Amino acid sequence: MRYLRQHVLNRRSPSDSRVKIDMTDSIVMDTTNNMLMPRGETGDRPVSPVNGMIRYNTTTTQVEVYQGGVGTSGGTWRSLRFKESTAITQQTLGPGDDVLRHFGPLNPAPPTTTENGSTYGPQNLLVYIDTVPQIPNTNFVLKQNPCVAIGTILSFDSGTKRITSSNTSVINFTDQSFHADQEITITGSTSNNGTYTIVSVAASYIEVLEALTTEAEGASVTVTAGYASGWYVKFNAAVPASGDLGQPLYITVLHGFDK
């Protein structure tokens, strides 16, 4: 009779088969006790990690797995999630004032790492104006650092009262979410530093209500609406100041489902 021998891992006790490699190259652990995985601080991570490595991070107190790398680069250490309830953030913003479209910044900020094949976006939030739910990508989107334009390609025209970008691939006022009735501040200009009210916006220009002094591009000009850095909920229209009963309309954002 032929017996299939199993490779045991305990050299001092050849009869100890609690941890072994069977004939299919599977690692088998016949124990009711535990397995102690490698552990150490964030700075102790392997220098050249590969996909599938697992360890306990004593700095973050999380079990982490290396995932997404090509060869030994391009991946990231990701923490495993436990089967338990997580804290959901309820953030109240506003109220509306018939002008503002951006509300934020979101705190906590959206995660920098997402599931493979997915992108963090409006669908990760529950947003309400008063008690009315808003539809992601229809009623609102997410915008990072809105209403900031910085560059040496901005010129000013006294006749049209326009601030013009000569390259919309670098500065695009529409993409940066500037809009009519918004108050902006200009700094770094030779002749036009100050506060202005927007009349209209296109990709290549902002038209303002107040007078401008003609100025060629070249100075490092900053145009901003005064938003702090971060992620904002951007509505497709100004949020009204009050509802049908005259009550102020606040924005409620529920987020952090992925924490």
Secondary structure as GFF3:
##gff-version 3
##sequence-region A 1 259
A	DSSP	beta_strand	7	8	.	.	.	ID=ss1
A	DSSP	beta_strand	19	21	.	.	.	ID=ss2
A	DSSP	beta_strand	27	29	.	.	.	ID=ss3
A	DSSP	beta_strand	39	40	.	.	.	ID=ss4
A	DSSP	three_ten_helix	42	44	.	.	.	ID=ss5
A	DSSP	beta_strand	54	57	.	.	.	ID=ss6
A	DSSP	beta_strand	62	67	.	.	.	ID=ss7
A	DSSP	beta_strand	76	79	.	.	.	ID=ss8
A	DSSP	beta_strand	89	93	.	.	.	ID=ss9
A	DSSP	beta_strand	102	103	.	.	.	ID=ss10
A	DSSP	three_ten_helix	122	124	.	.	.	ID=ss11
A	DSSP	beta_strand	126	129	.	.	.	ID=ss12
A	DSSP	beta_strand	132	133	.	.	.	ID=ss13
A	DSSP	beta_strand	140	144	.	.	.	ID=ss14
A	DSSP	beta_strand	148	151	.	.	.	ID=ss15
A	DSSP	beta_strand	154	157	.	.	.	ID=ss16
A	DSSP	beta_strand	162	165	.	.	.	ID=ss17
A	DSSP	beta_strand	183	187	.	.	.	ID=ss18
A	DSSP	beta_strand	194	201	.	.	.	ID=ss19
A	DSSP	beta_strand	205	208	.	.	.	ID=ss20
A	DSSP	beta_strand	221	224	.	.	.	ID=ss21
A	DSSP	beta_strand	231	235	.	.	.	ID=ss22
A	DSSP	beta_strand	251	255	.	.	.	ID=ss23
###
